[in-house]
Amino acid sequence: MVTPQKNQVVFHLAQGEQIDFVSRLIEGVFPPYKKIIPREHTTRAVVDTRQLATAIARAGLFAVDLKKSVRVTFKPEESGTLFATLTVEADDADLGNNVSTLSAEISGPRQEVFFPFERLSEALVHIDTPQVAIEITTTGRPVVIKPVSDIEYTSLVQTMVSSQTTA
């Protein structure tokens, strides 16, 4: 049912327990969120989505510091190497450390970025394509994560400053 003011909707559910669900339309203009999404990047990595999600989950077991951070290093191909690598790491003085190295297509300079483990995991949960792109401007700035496909989905994950450690 829509209320007479046309700014609320009420759903009555009477199966089992009676539940009333009310939603209200908020007045005003939604903030221009597209302005904060970086349009350019200095480093871009394309990596297997499931392998990255698994590496992040493993590192998360060791990300027990106050900030629960993981370090992701984007290392492009160099002369003498066969492929670029993306390394996911987390350290703990008591538990030890975890390092996962994945093959990736990386363009741009080498970057080392610290992410809050939970935010990075949440972003990857919603991407269901074989590959994911990670676009970085500089350390400490938000990173764009999106599927490598025609799907219009963008996740923005705030990074941490590089002086923070995972131990």
Chimera marker file (.cmm) of the C-alpha trace (Angstrom):
<marker_set name="trace">
<marker id="1" x="0.000" y="0.000" z="0.000" r="1" g="1" b="0" radius="0.5"/>
<marker id="2" x="1.267" y="3.516" z="-0.847" r="1" g="1" b="0" radius="0.5"/>
<marker id="3" x="0.508" y="6.163" z="1.757" r="1" g="1" b="0" radius="0.5"/>
<marker id="4" x="-1.659" y="9.186" z="0.839" r="1" g="1" b="0" radius="0.5"/>
<marker id="5" x="1.425" y="11.460" z="0.871" r="1" g="1" b="0" radius="0.5"/>
<marker id="6" x="2.981" y="9.167" z="-1.800" r="1" g="1" b="0" radius="0.5"/>
<marker id="7" x="6.310" y="9.109" z="0.039" r="1" g="1" b="0" radius="0.5"/>
<marker id="8" x="5.948" y="5.769" z="1.854" r="1" g="1" b="0" radius="0.5"/>
<marker id="9" x="5.060" y="2.226" z="0.938" r="1" g="1" b="0" radius="0.5"/>
<marker id="10" x="3.860" y="-0.381" z="3.442" r="1" g="1" b="0" radius="0.5"/>
<marker id="11" x="3.996" y="-4.157" z="2.928" r="1" g="1" b="0" radius="0.5"/>
<marker id="12" x="1.888" y="-6.359" z="5.226" r="1" g="1" b="0" radius="0.5"/>
<marker id="13" x="2.986" y="-9.982" z="5.521" r="1" g="1" b="0" radius="0.5"/>
<marker id="14" x="0.635" y="-12.219" z="7.464" r="1" g="1" b="0" radius="0.5"/>
<marker id="15" x="2.217" y="-15.653" z="6.978" r="1" g="1" b="0" radius="0.5"/>
<marker id="16" x="3.287" y="-17.004" z="10.360" r="1" g="1" b="0" radius="0.5"/>
<marker id="17" x="4.117" y="-13.889" z="12.326" r="1" g="1" b="0" radius="0.5"/>
<marker id="18" x="2.624" y="-10.634" z="11.101" r="1" g="1" b="0" radius="0.5"/>
<marker id="19" x="5.316" y="-8.389" z="9.692" r="1" g="1" b="0" radius="0.5"/>
<marker id="20" x="4.918" y="-4.807" z="8.516" r="1" g="1" b="0" radius="0.5"/>
<marker id="21" x="7.689" y="-3.475" z="6.300" r="1" g="1" b="0" radius="0.5"/>
<marker id="22" x="7.742" y="0.289" z="5.712" r="1" g="1" b="0" radius="0.5"/>
<marker id="23" x="9.938" y="2.119" z="3.214" r="1" g="1" b="0" radius="0.5"/>
<marker id="24" x="10.108" y="5.881" z="2.889" r="1" g="1" b="0" radius="0.5"/>
<marker id="25" x="11.195" y="8.011" z="-0.054" r="1" g="1" b="0" radius="0.5"/>
<marker id="26" x="13.897" y="10.433" z="1.016" r="1" g="1" b="0" radius="0.5"/>
<marker id="27" x="13.467" y="13.907" z="-0.371" r="1" g="1" b="0" radius="0.5"/>
<marker id="28" x="16.374" y="15.709" z="-1.956" r="1" g="1" b="0" radius="0.5"/>
<marker id="29" x="18.942" y="15.124" z="-4.620" r="1" g="1" b="0" radius="0.5"/>
<marker id="30" x="21.194" y="12.052" z="-4.523" r="1" g="1" b="0" radius="0.5"/>
<marker id="31" x="24.857" y="13.113" z="-4.306" r="1" g="1" b="0" radius="0.5"/>
<marker id="32" x="26.788" y="13.142" z="-7.602" r="1" g="1" b="0" radius="0.5"/>
<marker id="33" x="28.719" y="9.958" z="-6.762" r="1" g="1" b="0" radius="0.5"/>
<marker id="34" x="30.162" y="9.554" z="-10.275" r="1" g="1" b="0" radius="0.5"/>
<marker id="35" x="32.414" y="12.550" z="-9.633" r="1" g="1" b="0" radius="0.5"/>
<marker id="36" x="34.505" y="10.585" z="-7.115" r="1" g="1" b="0" radius="0.5"/>
<marker id="37" x="35.127" y="7.592" z="-9.397" r="1" g="1" b="0" radius="0.5"/>
<marker id="38" x="38.579" y="7.979" z="-10.962" r="1" g="1" b="0" radius="0.5"/>
<marker id="39" x="38.385" y="8.237" z="-14.762" r="1" g="1" b="0" radius="0.5"/>
<marker id="40" x="42.081" y="7.578" z="-15.376" r="1" g="1" b="0" radius="0.5"/>
<marker id="41" x="44.607" y="5.166" z="-13.912" r="1" g="1" b="0" radius="0.5"/>
<marker id="42" x="48.360" y="4.738" z="-13.849" r="1" g="1" b="0" radius="0.5"/>
<marker id="43" x="48.382" y="0.969" z="-13.264" r="1" g="1" b="0" radius="0.5"/>
<marker id="44" x="45.795" y="-1.573" z="-14.457" r="1" g="1" b="0" radius="0.5"/>
<marker id="45" x="45.744" y="-5.285" z="-13.679" r="1" g="1" b="0" radius="0.5"/>
<marker id="46" x="43.519" y="-7.966" z="-15.171" r="1" g="1" b="0" radius="0.5"/>
<marker id="47" x="43.459" y="-11.142" z="-13.113" r="1" g="1" b="0" radius="0.5"/>
<marker id="48" x="41.349" y="-14.285" z="-12.644" r="1" g="1" b="0" radius="0.5"/>
<marker id="49" x="38.475" y="-13.320" z="-10.333" r="1" g="1" b="0" radius="0.5"/>
<marker id="50" x="38.230" y="-16.602" z="-8.373" r="1" g="1" b="0" radius="0.5"/>
<marker id="51" x="42.001" y="-16.923" z="-7.922" r="1" g="1" b="0" radius="0.5"/>
<marker id="52" x="42.148" y="-13.375" z="-6.572" r="1" g="1" b="0" radius="0.5"/>
<marker id="53" x="39.164" y="-13.932" z="-4.271" r="1" g="1" b="0" radius="0.5"/>
<marker id="54" x="40.789" y="-17.116" z="-2.928" r="1" g="1" b="0" radius="0.5"/>
<marker id="55" x="44.136" y="-15.356" z="-2.370" r="1" g="1" b="0" radius="0.5"/>
<marker id="56" x="42.377" y="-12.501" z="-0.541" r="1" g="1" b="0" radius="0.5"/>
<marker id="57" x="40.441" y="-14.978" z="1.638" r="1" g="1" b="0" radius="0.5"/>
<marker id="58" x="43.662" y="-16.806" z="2.584" r="1" g="1" b="0" radius="0.5"/>
<marker id="59" x="45.448" y="-13.552" z="3.372" r="1" g="1" b="0" radius="0.5"/>
<marker id="60" x="42.449" y="-12.495" z="5.438" r="1" g="1" b="0" radius="0.5"/>
<marker id="61" x="43.218" y="-15.281" z="7.910" r="1" g="1" b="0" radius="0.5"/>
<marker id="62" x="46.497" y="-13.503" z="8.692" r="1" g="1" b="0" radius="0.5"/>
<marker id="63" x="45.113" y="-9.954" z="8.531" r="1" g="1" b="0" radius="0.5"/>
<marker id="64" x="44.420" y="-9.726" z="12.228" r="1" g="1" b="0" radius="0.5"/>
<marker id="65" x="46.072" y="-6.390" z="12.973" r="1" g="1" b="0" radius="0.5"/>
<marker id="66" x="43.939" y="-3.447" z="14.044" r="1" g="1" b="0" radius="0.5"/>
<marker id="67" x="43.348" y="-2.372" z="10.448" r="1" g="1" b="0" radius="0.5"/>
<marker id="68" x="42.867" y="-5.914" z="9.053" r="1" g="1" b="0" radius="0.5"/>
<marker id="69" x="44.881" y="-4.999" z="5.983" r="1" g="1" b="0" radius="0.5"/>
<marker id="70" x="46.336" y="-6.947" z="3.084" r="1" g="1" b="0" radius="0.5"/>
<marker id="71" x="49.152" y="-5.761" z="0.819" r="1" g="1" b="0" radius="0.5"/>
<marker id="72" x="48.697" y="-6.195" z="-2.932" r="1" g="1" b="0" radius="0.5"/>
<marker id="73" x="51.736" y="-5.663" z="-5.151" r="1" g="1" b="0" radius="0.5"/>
<marker id="74" x="51.241" y="-5.074" z="-8.863" r="1" g="1" b="0" radius="0.5"/>
<marker id="75" x="54.481" y="-5.987" z="-10.656" r="1" g="1" b="0" radius="0.5"/>
<marker id="76" x="54.402" y="-5.525" z="-14.440" r="1" g="1" b="0" radius="0.5"/>
<marker id="77" x="56.440" y="-7.597" z="-16.868" r="1" g="1" b="0" radius="0.5"/>
<marker id="78" x="60.095" y="-6.684" z="-16.840" r="1" g="1" b="0" radius="0.5"/>
<marker id="79" x="62.867" y="-7.679" z="-19.189" r="1" g="1" b="0" radius="0.5"/>
<marker id="80" x="63.822" y="-11.236" z="-18.357" r="1" g="1" b="0" radius="0.5"/>
<marker id="81" x="60.425" y="-12.170" z="-16.881" r="1" g="1" b="0" radius="0.5"/>
<marker id="82" x="57.781" y="-14.137" z="-18.734" r="1" g="1" b="0" radius="0.5"/>
<marker id="83" x="54.704" y="-12.582" z="-17.149" r="1" g="1" b="0" radius="0.5"/>
<marker id="84" x="53.458" y="-9.941" z="-14.775" r="1" g="1" b="0" radius="0.5"/>
<marker id="85" x="52.511" y="-10.872" z="-11.213" r="1" g="1" b="0" radius="0.5"/>
<marker id="86" x="50.055" y="-9.724" z="-8.614" r="1" g="1" b="0" radius="0.5"/>
<marker id="87" x="51.084" y="-10.647" z="-5.059" r="1" g="1" b="0" radius="0.5"/>
<marker id="88" x="48.663" y="-10.699" z="-2.104" r="1" g="1" b="0" radius="0.5"/>
<marker id="89" x="50.244" y="-10.705" z="1.370" r="1" g="1" b="0" radius="0.5"/>
<marker id="90" x="49.302" y="-10.424" z="5.027" r="1" g="1" b="0" radius="0.5"/>
<marker id="91" x="51.521" y="-10.767" z="8.102" r="1" g="1" b="0" radius="0.5"/>
<marker id="92" x="50.950" y="-11.316" z="11.791" r="1" g="1" b="0" radius="0.5"/>
<marker id="93" x="53.678" y="-11.513" z="14.429" r="1" g="1" b="0" radius="0.5"/>
<marker id="94" x="51.968" y="-14.466" z="16.163" r="1" g="1" b="0" radius="0.5"/>
<marker id="95" x="50.353" y="-16.332" z="13.251" r="1" g="1" b="0" radius="0.5"/>
<marker id="96" x="52.999" y="-15.901" z="10.564" r="1" g="1" b="0" radius="0.5"/>
<marker id="97" x="52.370" y="-14.722" z="7.032" r="1" g="1" b="0" radius="0.5"/>
<marker id="98" x="50.649" y="-15.651" z="3.813" r="1" g="1" b="0" radius="0.5"/>
<marker id="99" x="51.863" y="-14.821" z="0.322" r="1" g="1" b="0" radius="0.5"/>
<marker id="100" x="49.962" y="-15.687" z="-2.870" r="1" g="1" b="0" radius="0.5"/>
<marker id="101" x="51.370" y="-14.856" z="-6.293" r="1" g="1" b="0" radius="0.5"/>
<marker id="102" x="49.040" y="-14.757" z="-9.304" r="1" g="1" b="0" radius="0.5"/>
<marker id="103" x="49.716" y="-14.301" z="-12.999" r="1" g="1" b="0" radius="0.5"/>
<marker id="104" x="48.128" y="-11.123" z="-14.288" r="1" g="1" b="0" radius="0.5"/>
<marker id="105" x="48.107" y="-8.742" z="-17.209" r="1" g="1" b="0" radius="0.5"/>
<marker id="106" x="49.514" y="-5.522" z="-15.758" r="1" g="1" b="0" radius="0.5"/>
<marker id="107" x="50.130" y="-2.243" z="-17.508" r="1" g="1" b="0" radius="0.5"/>
<marker id="108" x="51.742" y="0.782" z="-15.900" r="1" g="1" b="0" radius="0.5"/>
<marker id="109" x="54.324" y="1.135" z="-13.142" r="1" g="1" b="0" radius="0.5"/>
<marker id="110" x="54.830" y="-1.205" z="-10.187" r="1" g="1" b="0" radius="0.5"/>
<marker id="111" x="52.521" y="-0.356" z="-7.282" r="1" g="1" b="0" radius="0.5"/>
<marker id="112" x="52.141" y="-1.615" z="-3.731" r="1" g="1" b="0" radius="0.5"/>
<marker id="113" x="48.700" y="-0.974" z="-2.246" r="1" g="1" b="0" radius="0.5"/>
<marker id="114" x="47.270" y="-1.729" z="1.196" r="1" g="1" b="0" radius="0.5"/>
<marker id="115" x="43.578" y="-2.632" z="1.302" r="1" g="1" b="0" radius="0.5"/>
<marker id="116" x="41.183" y="-3.230" z="4.185" r="1" g="1" b="0" radius="0.5"/>
<marker id="117" x="40.685" y="-6.988" z="3.792" r="1" g="1" b="0" radius="0.5"/>
<marker id="118" x="36.900" y="-6.923" z="4.250" r="1" g="1" b="0" radius="0.5"/>
<marker id="119" x="36.314" y="-4.130" z="1.697" r="1" g="1" b="0" radius="0.5"/>
<marker id="120" x="38.339" y="-5.890" z="-0.974" r="1" g="1" b="0" radius="0.5"/>
<marker id="121" x="36.550" y="-9.191" z="-0.295" r="1" g="1" b="0" radius="0.5"/>
<marker id="122" x="33.129" y="-7.524" z="-0.469" r="1" g="1" b="0" radius="0.5"/>
<marker id="123" x="33.954" y="-5.940" z="-3.828" r="1" g="1" b="0" radius="0.5"/>
<marker id="124" x="34.991" y="-9.279" z="-5.332" r="1" g="1" b="0" radius="0.5"/>
<marker id="125" x="31.919" y="-11.150" z="-4.055" r="1" g="1" b="0" radius="0.5"/>
<marker id="126" x="29.725" y="-9.149" z="-6.418" r="1" g="1" b="0" radius="0.5"/>
<marker id="127" x="31.802" y="-9.839" z="-9.532" r="1" g="1" b="0" radius="0.5"/>
<marker id="128" x="30.817" y="-13.062" z="-11.216" r="1" g="1" b="0" radius="0.5"/>
<marker id="129" x="32.943" y="-12.901" z="-14.380" r="1" g="1" b="0" radius="0.5"/>
<marker id="130" x="36.073" y="-14.962" z="-15.098" r="1" g="1" b="0" radius="0.5"/>
<marker id="131" x="38.334" y="-11.905" z="-14.969" r="1" g="1" b="0" radius="0.5"/>
<marker id="132" x="38.385" y="-8.696" z="-12.978" r="1" g="1" b="0" radius="0.5"/>
<marker id="133" x="40.177" y="-5.407" z="-13.667" r="1" g="1" b="0" radius="0.5"/>
<marker id="134" x="41.801" y="-3.376" z="-10.903" r="1" g="1" b="0" radius="0.5"/>
<marker id="135" x="42.645" y="0.225" z="-11.786" r="1" g="1" b="0" radius="0.5"/>
<marker id="136" x="44.963" y="2.265" z="-9.566" r="1" g="1" b="0" radius="0.5"/>
<marker id="137" x="45.897" y="5.935" z="-9.671" r="1" g="1" b="0" radius="0.5"/>
<marker id="138" x="48.228" y="6.289" z="-6.657" r="1" g="1" b="0" radius="0.5"/>
<marker id="139" x="48.610" y="4.817" z="-3.195" r="1" g="1" b="0" radius="0.5"/>
<marker id="140" x="46.070" y="6.160" z="-0.725" r="1" g="1" b="0" radius="0.5"/>
<marker id="141" x="43.516" y="6.944" z="-3.459" r="1" g="1" b="0" radius="0.5"/>
<marker id="142" x="40.401" y="4.824" z="-4.157" r="1" g="1" b="0" radius="0.5"/>
<marker id="143" x="40.872" y="1.872" z="-6.512" r="1" g="1" b="0" radius="0.5"/>
<marker id="144" x="38.329" y="0.923" z="-9.174" r="1" g="1" b="0" radius="0.5"/>
<marker id="145" x="37.439" y="-2.764" z="-9.408" r="1" g="1" b="0" radius="0.5"/>
<marker id="146" x="35.193" y="-3.969" z="-12.221" r="1" g="1" b="0" radius="0.5"/>
<marker id="147" x="34.406" y="-7.082" z="-14.234" r="1" g="1" b="0" radius="0.5"/>
<marker id="148" x="36.130" y="-7.592" z="-17.568" r="1" g="1" b="0" radius="0.5"/>
<marker id="149" x="32.927" y="-7.861" z="-19.595" r="1" g="1" b="0" radius="0.5"/>
<marker id="150" x="30.028" y="-5.851" z="-20.952" r="1" g="1" b="0" radius="0.5"/>
<marker id="151" x="28.484" y="-5.779" z="-17.464" r="1" g="1" b="0" radius="0.5"/>
<marker id="152" x="28.166" y="-2.213" z="-16.141" r="1" g="1" b="0" radius="0.5"/>
<marker id="153" x="29.388" y="-2.638" z="-12.569" r="1" g="1" b="0" radius="0.5"/>
<marker id="154" x="32.022" y="-0.594" z="-10.751" r="1" g="1" b="0" radius="0.5"/>
<marker id="155" x="33.229" y="-1.021" z="-7.207" r="1" g="1" b="0" radius="0.5"/>
<marker id="156" x="35.270" y="1.686" z="-5.529" r="1" g="1" b="0" radius="0.5"/>
<marker id="157" x="37.554" y="0.520" z="-2.703" r="1" g="1" b="0" radius="0.5"/>
<marker id="158" x="39.449" y="3.013" z="-0.554" r="1" g="1" b="0" radius="0.5"/>
<marker id="159" x="43.078" y="2.040" z="0.004" r="1" g="1" b="0" radius="0.5"/>
<marker id="160" x="45.255" y="2.724" z="3.009" r="1" g="1" b="0" radius="0.5"/>
<marker id="161" x="48.434" y="4.793" z="3.010" r="1" g="1" b="0" radius="0.5"/>
<marker id="162" x="51.563" y="2.763" z="2.268" r="1" g="1" b="0" radius="0.5"/>
<marker id="163" x="53.284" y="3.585" z="5.561" r="1" g="1" b="0" radius="0.5"/>
<marker id="164" x="50.880" y="1.222" z="7.319" r="1" g="1" b="0" radius="0.5"/>
<marker id="165" x="52.026" y="-2.338" z="7.777" r="1" g="1" b="0" radius="0.5"/>
<marker id="166" x="50.058" y="-5.522" z="8.058" r="1" g="1" b="0" radius="0.5"/>
<marker id="167" x="51.899" y="-6.759" z="11.137" r="1" g="1" b="0" radius="0.5"/>
<link id1="1" id2="2" r="1" g="1" b="0" radius="0.2"/>
<link id1="2" id2="3" r="1" g="1" b="0" radius="0.2"/>
<link id1="3" id2="4" r="1" g="1" b="0" radius="0.2"/>
<link id1="4" id2="5" r="1" g="1" b="0" radius="0.2"/>
<link id1="5" id2="6" r="1" g="1" b="0" radius="0.2"/>
<link id1="6" id2="7" r="1" g="1" b="0" radius="0.2"/>
<link id1="7" id2="8" r="1" g="1" b="0" radius="0.2"/>
<link id1="8" id2="9" r="1" g="1" b="0" radius="0.2"/>
<link id1="9" id2="10" r="1" g="1" b="0" radius="0.2"/>
<link id1="10" id2="11" r="1" g="1" b="0" radius="0.2"/>
<link id1="11" id2="12" r="1" g="1" b="0" radius="0.2"/>
<link id1="12" id2="13" r="1" g="1" b="0" radius="0.2"/>
<link id1="13" id2="14" r="1" g="1" b="0" radius="0.2"/>
<link id1="14" id2="15" r="1" g="1" b="0" radius="0.2"/>
<link id1="15" id2="16" r="1" g="1" b="0" radius="0.2"/>
<link id1="16" id2="17" r="1" g="1" b="0" radius="0.2"/>
<link id1="17" id2="18" r="1" g="1" b="0" radius="0.2"/>
<link id1="18" id2="19" r="1" g="1" b="0" radius="0.2"/>
<link id1="19" id2="20" r="1" g="1" b="0" radius="0.2"/>
<link id1="20" id2="21" r="1" g="1" b="0" radius="0.2"/>
<link id1="21" id2="22" r="1" g="1" b="0" radius="0.2"/>
<link id1="22" id2="23" r="1" g="1" b="0" radius="0.2"/>
<link id1="23" id2="24" r="1" g="1" b="0" radius="0.2"/>
<link id1="24" id2="25" r="1" g="1" b="0" radius="0.2"/>
<link id1="25" id2="26" r="1" g="1" b="0" radius="0.2"/>
<link id1="26" id2="27" r="1" g="1" b="0" radius="0.2"/>
<link id1="27" id2="28" r="1" g="1" b="0" radius="0.2"/>
<link id1="28" id2="29" r="1" g="1" b="0" radius="0.2"/>
<link id1="29" id2="30" r="1" g="1" b="0" radius="0.2"/>
<link id1="30" id2="31" r="1" g="1" b="0" radius="0.2"/>
<link id1="31" id2="32" r="1" g="1" b="0" radius="0.2"/>
<link id1="32" id2="33" r="1" g="1" b="0" radius="0.2"/>
<link id1="33" id2="34" r="1" g="1" b="0" radius="0.2"/>
<link id1="34" id2="35" r="1" g="1" b="0" radius="0.2"/>
<link id1="35" id2="36" r="1" g="1" b="0" radius="0.2"/>
<link id1="36" id2="37" r="1" g="1" b="0" radius="0.2"/>
<link id1="37" id2="38" r="1" g="1" b="0" radius="0.2"/>
<link id1="38" id2="39" r="1" g="1" b="0" radius="0.2"/>
<link id1="39" id2="40" r="1" g="1" b="0" radius="0.2"/>
<link id1="40" id2="41" r="1" g="1" b="0" radius="0.2"/>
<link id1="41" id2="42" r="1" g="1" b="0" radius="0.2"/>
<link id1="42" id2="43" r="1" g="1" b="0" radius="0.2"/>
<link id1="43" id2="44" r="1" g="1" b="0" radius="0.2"/>
<link id1="44" id2="45" r="1" g="1" b="0" radius="0.2"/>
<link id1="45" id2="46" r="1" g="1" b="0" radius="0.2"/>
<link id1="46" id2="47" r="1" g="1" b="0" radius="0.2"/>
<link id1="47" id2="48" r="1" g="1" b="0" radius="0.2"/>
<link id1="48" id2="49" r="1" g="1" b="0" radius="0.2"/>
<link id1="49" id2="50" r="1" g="1" b="0" radius="0.2"/>
<link id1="50" id2="51" r="1" g="1" b="0" radius="0.2"/>
<link id1="51" id2="52" r="1" g="1" b="0" radius="0.2"/>
<link id1="52" id2="53" r="1" g="1" b="0" radius="0.2"/>
<link id1="53" id2="54" r="1" g="1" b="0" radius="0.2"/>
<link id1="54" id2="55" r="1" g="1" b="0" radius="0.2"/>
<link id1="55" id2="56" r="1" g="1" b="0" radius="0.2"/>
<link id1="56" id2="57" r="1" g="1" b="0" radius="0.2"/>
<link id1="57" id2="58" r="1" g="1" b="0" radius="0.2"/>
<link id1="58" id2="59" r="1" g="1" b="0" radius="0.2"/>
<link id1="59" id2="60" r="1" g="1" b="0" radius="0.2"/>
<link id1="60" id2="61" r="1" g="1" b="0" radius="0.2"/>
<link id1="61" id2="62" r="1" g="1" b="0" radius="0.2"/>
<link id1="62" id2="63" r="1" g="1" b="0" radius="0.2"/>
<link id1="63" id2="64" r="1" g="1" b="0" radius="0.2"/>
<link id1="64" id2="65" r="1" g="1" b="0" radius="0.2"/>
<link id1="65" id2="66" r="1" g="1" b="0" radius="0.2"/>
<link id1="66" id2="67" r="1" g="1" b="0" radius="0.2"/>
<link id1="67" id2="68" r="1" g="1" b="0" radius="0.2"/>
<link id1="68" id2="69" r="1" g="1" b="0" radius="0.2"/>
<link id1="69" id2="70" r="1" g="1" b="0" radius="0.2"/>
<link id1="70" id2="71" r="1" g="1" b="0" radius="0.2"/>
<link id1="71" id2="72" r="1" g="1" b="0" radius="0.2"/>
<link id1="72" id2="73" r="1" g="1" b="0" radius="0.2"/>
<link id1="73" id2="74" r="1" g="1" b="0" radius="0.2"/>
<link id1="74" id2="75" r="1" g="1" b="0" radius="0.2"/>
<link id1="75" id2="76" r="1" g="1" b="0" radius="0.2"/>
<link id1="76" id2="77" r="1" g="1" b="0" radius="0.2"/>
<link id1="77" id2="78" r="1" g="1" b="0" radius="0.2"/>
<link id1="78" id2="79" r="1" g="1" b="0" radius="0.2"/>
<link id1="79" id2="80" r="1" g="1" b="0" radius="0.2"/>
<link id1="80" id2="81" r="1" g="1" b="0" radius="0.2"/>
<link id1="81" id2="82" r="1" g="1" b="0" radius="0.2"/>
<link id1="82" id2="83" r="1" g="1" b="0" radius="0.2"/>
<link id1="83" id2="84" r="1" g="1" b="0" radius="0.2"/>
<link id1="84" id2="85" r="1" g="1" b="0" radius="0.2"/>
<link id1="85" id2="86" r="1" g="1" b="0" radius="0.2"/>
<link id1="86" id2="87" r="1" g="1" b="0" radius="0.2"/>
<link id1="87" id2="88" r="1" g="1" b="0" radius="0.2"/>
<link id1="88" id2="89" r="1" g="1" b="0" radius="0.2"/>
<link id1="89" id2="90" r="1" g="1" b="0" radius="0.2"/>
<link id1="90" id2="91" r="1" g="1" b="0" radius="0.2"/>
<link id1="91" id2="92" r="1" g="1" b="0" radius="0.2"/>
<link id1="92" id2="93" r="1" g="1" b="0" radius="0.2"/>
<link id1="93" id2="94" r="1" g="1" b="0" radius="0.2"/>
<link id1="94" id2="95" r="1" g="1" b="0" radius="0.2"/>
<link id1="95" id2="96" r="1" g="1" b="0" radius="0.2"/>
<link id1="96" id2="97" r="1" g="1" b="0" radius="0.2"/>
<link id1="97" id2="98" r="1" g="1" b="0" radius="0.2"/>
<link id1="98" id2="99" r="1" g="1" b="0" radius="0.2"/>
<link id1="99" id2="100" r="1" g="1" b="0" radius="0.2"/>
<link id1="100" id2="101" r="1" g="1" b="0" radius="0.2"/>
<link id1="101" id2="102" r="1" g="1" b="0" radius="0.2"/>
<link id1="102" id2="103" r="1" g="1" b="0" radius="0.2"/>
<link id1="103" id2="104" r="1" g="1" b="0" radius="0.2"/>
<link id1="104" id2="105" r="1" g="1" b="0" radius="0.2"/>
<link id1="105" id2="106" r="1" g="1" b="0" radius="0.2"/>
<link id1="106" id2="107" r="1" g="1" b="0" radius="0.2"/>
<link id1="107" id2="108" r="1" g="1" b="0" radius="0.2"/>
<link id1="108" id2="109" r="1" g="1" b="0" radius="0.2"/>
<link id1="109" id2="110" r="1" g="1" b="0" radius="0.2"/>
<link id1="110" id2="111" r="1" g="1" b="0" radius="0.2"/>
<link id1="111" id2="112" r="1" g="1" b="0" radius="0.2"/>
<link id1="112" id2="113" r="1" g="1" b="0" radius="0.2"/>
<link id1="113" id2="114" r="1" g="1" b="0" radius="0.2"/>
<link id1="114" id2="115" r="1" g="1" b="0" radius="0.2"/>
<link id1="115" id2="116" r="1" g="1" b="0" radius="0.2"/>
<link id1="116" id2="117" r="1" g="1" b="0" radius="0.2"/>
<link id1="117" id2="118" r="1" g="1" b="0" radius="0.2"/>
<link id1="118" id2="119" r="1" g="1" b="0" radius="0.2"/>
<link id1="119" id2="120" r="1" g="1" b="0" radius="0.2"/>
<link id1="120" id2="121" r="1" g="1" b="0" radius="0.2"/>
<link id1="121" id2="122" r="1" g="1" b="0" radius="0.2"/>
<link id1="122" id2="123" r="1" g="1" b="0" radius="0.2"/>
<link id1="123" id2="124" r="1" g="1" b="0" radius="0.2"/>
<link id1="124" id2="125" r="1" g="1" b="0" radius="0.2"/>
<link id1="125" id2="126" r="1" g="1" b="0" radius="0.2"/>
<link id1="126" id2="127" r="1" g="1" b="0" radius="0.2"/>
<link id1="127" id2="128" r="1" g="1" b="0" radius="0.2"/>
<link id1="128" id2="129" r="1" g="1" b="0" radius="0.2"/>
<link id1="129" id2="130" r="1" g="1" b="0" radius="0.2"/>
<link id1="130" id2="131" r="1" g="1" b="0" radius="0.2"/>
<link id1="131" id2="132" r="1" g="1" b="0" radius="0.2"/>
<link id1="132" id2="133" r="1" g="1" b="0" radius="0.2"/>
<link id1="133" id2="134" r="1" g="1" b="0" radius="0.2"/>
<link id1="134" id2="135" r="1" g="1" b="0" radius="0.2"/>
<link id1="135" id2="136" r="1" g="1" b="0" radius="0.2"/>
<link id1="136" id2="137" r="1" g="1" b="0" radius="0.2"/>
<link id1="137" id2="138" r="1" g="1" b="0" radius="0.2"/>
<link id1="138" id2="139" r="1" g="1" b="0" radius="0.2"/>
<link id1="139" id2="140" r="1" g="1" b="0" radius="0.2"/>
<link id1="140" id2="141" r="1" g="1" b="0" radius="0.2"/>
<link id1="141" id2="142" r="1" g="1" b="0" radius="0.2"/>
<link id1="142" id2="143" r="1" g="1" b="0" radius="0.2"/>
<link id1="143" id2="144" r="1" g="1" b="0" radius="0.2"/>
<link id1="144" id2="145" r="1" g="1" b="0" radius="0.2"/>
<link id1="145" id2="146" r="1" g="1" b="0" radius="0.2"/>
<link id1="146" id2="147" r="1" g="1" b="0" radius="0.2"/>
<link id1="147" id2="148" r="1" g="1" b="0" radius="0.2"/>
<link id1="148" id2="149" r="1" g="1" b="0" radius="0.2"/>
<link id1="149" id2="150" r="1" g="1" b="0" radius="0.2"/>
<link id1="150" id2="151" r="1" g="1" b="0" radius="0.2"/>
<link id1="151" id2="152" r="1" g="1" b="0" radius="0.2"/>
<link id1="152" id2="153" r="1" g="1" b="0" radius="0.2"/>
<link id1="153" id2="154" r="1" g="1" b="0" radius="0.2"/>
<link id1="154" id2="155" r="1" g="1" b="0" radius="0.2"/>
<link id1="155" id2="156" r="1" g="1" b="0" radius="0.2"/>
<link id1="156" id2="157" r="1" g="1" b="0" radius="0.2"/>
<link id1="157" id2="158" r="1" g="1" b="0" radius="0.2"/>
<link id1="158" id2="159" r="1" g="1" b="0" radius="0.2"/>
<link id1="159" id2="160" r="1" g="1" b="0" radius="0.2"/>
<link id1="160" id2="161" r="1" g="1" b="0" radius="0.2"/>
<link id1="161" id2="162" r="1" g="1" b="0" radius="0.2"/>
<link id1="162" id2="163" r="1" g="1" b="0" radius="0.2"/>
<link id1="163" id2="164" r="1" g="1" b="0" radius="0.2"/>
<link id1="164" id2="165" r="1" g="1" b="0" radius="0.2"/>
<link id1="165" id2="166" r="1" g="1" b="0" radius="0.2"/>
<link id1="166" id2="167" r="1" g="1" b="0" radius="0.2"/>
</marker_set>
